[in-house]
Amino acid sequence: MSAPGLQRFDNIPETALDWHRAAKDSGQQGGRGAALATVVQTWGSAPRRTGSQLAVASDGRIEGSVSGGCVEGAVILAAQEAIADGRHRLLEFGVSDEDAFAVGLACGGTIRILVEPIGGTLAEDTLTDLVAARAERRAVSYVVDLDSGAGHLDAEGYTDRKRMDQSGVEADGTTFVAVHNPPLRLIVVGAVHIAQALVPMARIAGYDPVIIDPRAAFASAERFPGETLVEDWPDEAIAALGLDARTAVVLLTHDPKIDDPALEVALRSECFYIGALGSTRTHAKRVARMQEAGFDAAAIERIHGPIGLDIGAAGPAEIAVSIIAEMTAVLRGRRS
């Protein structure tokens, strides 16, 4: 198995913690080296969704965003002040129609942003525990009082928010809940040409991909540089990886000997998406095999086959686009 080497797009808490620790080790800013800015509430056509984050280092580095760029300057200044005095800030901005147009929106809106200095109102231990939970794929919520700035992690509550992947302010108007679900994961069975296009697209869309193929000639580092490759039979590999409700499984080998064992494991799991390559005739044969294996109609209907939205895709790259589109539609409840 090779280790992943491509950039993730959702590592803002991890980055902020690294920056804070580096500054702390060097004695900067009284031990505070970074702040986290988080969108806690939006009205109208806000540029970024609730829960979006920007990490700001004491030396001026930034990672992430809380808008399309129209308020970042003011947020960075507030973050530097928060790092200096250790106190949180709750900022509110109205995004004008002119600024909204500049960042690709039809009209403006209003956003509230919480700025928390690490080692100040955001305790280093709390952020450390959050980063550990994210690394272990444990769903947690970060709950903070917007008045006092006091925050803590909650592993059991806010189940509806976790299910909807929806951060936000509670009905009391002062409690903000930031949902940190496990990263989306894509398990691709079959290191084929389509997979070479699909995997980088999936990374951009926020997935951590794993490629499984028992055929060494296909599952090679030369064909998938920097990616996680598992050269094993898919049912055994998937059993070792585990499947959860944040996982999509895509079967691309077109070979029942490889695809079917993985498909049976996926159908017994809570994974949110199962897609299988092949024509309508191929899928009909697949359905018959799954019926013979003892799966009922409701289980078999979970299989998206032929895979992908019908966009008239031609060629591996366009097929990969159709797969990502269908995965997104299922994840967001726009397609069953």
Secondary structure, 3 states (H helix, E strand, C coil): CCCCCCCCCCCHHHHHHHHHHHHHHHCHHHHCCEEEEEEEEEEECCCCCCCCEEEEECCCCEEECCCCCCCHHHHHHHHHHHHHHCCCEEEEEEECHHHHHHCCCCCCEEEEEEEEEECCCECHHHHHHHHHHHHCCCCEEEEEECCCCCEEEECCCCHHHHHHCCCEECCCCCEEEEEECCCEEEEEECCCHHHHHHHHHHHHCCEEEEEECCCCCCCCCCCCCCCEEECCCHHHHHHHHCCCCCEEEEECCCCHHHHHHHHHHHHCCCCCEEEECCCHHHHHHHHHHHHHCCCCHHHHCCEECCCCCCCCCCCHHHHHHHHHHHHHHHHCCCCC
